[in-house]
Amino acid sequence: FGKLSDRVVDIARKIKKLGQDDPRRIIHSLKVGLAVSLVSLFYYFDPLYDGFGSSAMWAILTVVVVFEFSVGATLGRGLNRGLATFLAGALGFGAHHLAVLSGETVQPILLALFVFLLAASVTFIRFFPHMKARYDYGLLIFILTFCMISVSGYRDEEILEMAHKRVSTILIGGLTAVSVCILICPVWAGDGLHNSVATNIEKLGNFLEGFGNAYFKKLEDGDSTKADMQGYKSVLNSKQSEEAQTNFARWEPRHGRFRFRHPWKHYLKIGSLSRQCAYRIDALSGYLHSEIQGPMEIGSEMEEACMKMSLESGKALKELAASMRAMISPGSATPHITKSKLAANSLKSLLNINTAALMCQDTGSDLLDLIPAATVASLLVDVVYCTEKIDESI
Amino acid sequence: FGKLSDRVVDIARKIKKLGQDDPRRIIHSLKVGLAVSLVSLFYYFDPLYDGFGSSAMWAILTVVVVFEFSVGATLGRGLNRGLATFLAGALGFGAHHLAVLSGETVQPILLALFVFLLAASVTFIRFFPHMKARYDYGLLIFILTFCMISVSGYRDEEILEMAHKRVSTILIGGLTAVSVCILICPVWAGDGLHNSVATNIEKLGNFLEGFGNAYFKKLEDGDSTKADMQGYKSVLNSKQSEEAQTNFARWEPRHGRFRFRHPWKHYLKIGSLSRQCAYRIDALSGYLHSEIQGPMEIGSEMEEACMKMSLESGKALKELAASMRAMISPGSATPHITKSKLAANSLKSLLNINTAALMCQDTGSDLLDLIPAATVASLLVDVVYCTEKIDESI
């Protein structure tokens, strides 16, 4: 019994954490409950109920299936479902009509053939990456409605009425879902994308700011800095979620600071550049924890240059993230970029001149530790520069 | 008109390419068409048709919605749908009964409350990562069925019959989808996962084999080698698809060389190690195309060591991939790993001794180009070692 209560407490803690991590989840759950109850009550009090008959359940089905976390996803699914139902209904009606005209023996064969051809070809279309990204759900509903209209209409000869009912119930369900989704605490996929791209850049900046100190062991590793240093890991695998959010954002109307045709695709470019940067950082972080890392005894000038490079490029990235959030042109990052470039250049010349001397005093293995950091940092400066260019074009 | 025909030709070419890239797509499309036609015909020739009534369309709906590309995904969706419908049907019946008992005025309020509570709480459960991965679809269907049973049963008092119909049609639809999916050219998610993990390791190996030559400009860049060098990029973002395939694979029964409880989670570990390796490789490839890369004038011993490291670790990775495919223990890779380690060690000592002399002759900027390659290659050796350890545990 004690074990059971432990489990319950454990689950309760997890639920609390899930809600605290993102309170929008709780609001979303309540919104779904509200939308479904609204539709149910609508059908209860509606005097036209008999007109809709059992298709009332289609409205509920639509609400449950269409309602997604963000406005863009909900709108996309709703539009997909509405359009696909309408088109497939019309086409299904045509196919059914043709089959009826052809006589009773041929009818089932012809219908089965139609259904086979349409299902196979539309399923194939779903494999196109471009179609999959935006219209996957619509294509699924297209097959569904076409088959249902042509086959079920086969018996009761009331296809037109059935199609009319289905479209109207789907409209009611879809509108309920969309309006609840937009009117009550809307979650915009565009906002989410904007923030997550900015946060990702910020995380990279955090790592770089902390890297110099951690690498040269200037500071004790506190827990808080350690969390900062691990933050970049989520950037590595951000591609799919960014692409999904971009697709959702493209369905969204004008809202907040975003216009209708906001250049969402730019975010993908920025995102891919920050991932590139994150790959370098992952390589860098390998040196932080590697056992090769011996005591550092390199020239203080070089250490200073390295520290400066990582600190300044980190600051530049954080400035970029901040100005992205505020949607202003990122002028405040420029001095940091310049400084980090200067540091990179001075490091290069230091290597040319100073190392030769340093080397003759035999500290080769230290160089092995140092130089990767330096080169990757100089790569980072390039990436920062690219990010700046793209950020300016927003 | 010419433009239109150009477009048609263009689309036709794309369709052909999509089919050629993976012929299983065409087979899958035909399978979906077949399954849908089968169910349609079943309802046409079935003498029990009147018993099922309009719920025949539920069977079609089930086939269309459940049929997925791989066996695991289809089974997962089918089981989710079946179980969720059954459970939610029972619960919905209970809720409806309770509401009826409570009198006519309270009834709609109570039902709306039930629907609200259930929809909100199940939607919240869908946010748990563990539930989302395996039971997302089932939870959706759970909300759906519960709402439909409790609300539509509200009027026609035939809930039990409706529930019975729904479960049986879903069974028919689900069984049709699953059997067509398994019996005709099955696509196993487990096979796919196994192959894609092995292919990814192979791609990394290809890059490393080619890297030495490309970096030291020993060979002209042919088109074929260039494709090899770009192949690793798909590894960088392989996380989500590997996770999805692992989830599907866990639904699959024993097939081919895989037992029922194959350790699918191991693939995730191997996958994450190869991604780590790919990040390093991405950093390496930056040096291939960077403008810093001047003419190489480093000691031939060092060049040789670098070449050997990248060649041998590439070979080792390819051996690992091959032995993974054949599911034998990867002994054949060991000599290559040993050799690449030896090369790494000799490079380190070379750096200690030789560079000092080399340096005094002032070639600092060349060193800047060389060392990243060397250090990353030594990192790679570590990664290869890890991969080997995990591969042995399969």
Interface residues (C-beta under 8 A of the other chain):
Chain A: K14 I15 L18 G19 R25 I26 H28 S29 L30 V32 G33 L34 V36 S37 S40 L41 Y43 Y44 F45 Y49 S54 A56 M57 I60 L61 V64 V65 P108 L111 A112 L113 V115 F116 L117 L118 A119 A120 S121 T123 F124 F127 F128 L140 I143 L144 C147 M148 V151 S152 Y154 R155 L236 N237 K239 Q240 R275 Q276 Y279 R280 D282 A283 G286 S290 K348 L351 N352 I353 T355 A356 M359 C360 D362 G364 S365 L367 L368 I371 P372 A374 T375 V376 L379
Chain B: K14 I15 L18 G19 R25 I26 H28 S29 L30 V32 G33 L34 V36 S37 S40 L41 Y43 Y44 F45 Y49 S54 A56 M57 I60 L61 V64 V65 P108 L111 A112 L113 V115 F116 L117 L118 A119 A120 S121 T123 F124 F127 F128 L140 I143 L144 C147 M148 V151 S152 Y154 R155 L236 N237 K239 Q240 R275 Q276 Y279 R280 D282 A283 G286 S290 K348 L351 N352 I353 T355 A356 M359 C360 D362 G364 S365 L367 L368 I371 P372 A374 T375 V376 L379
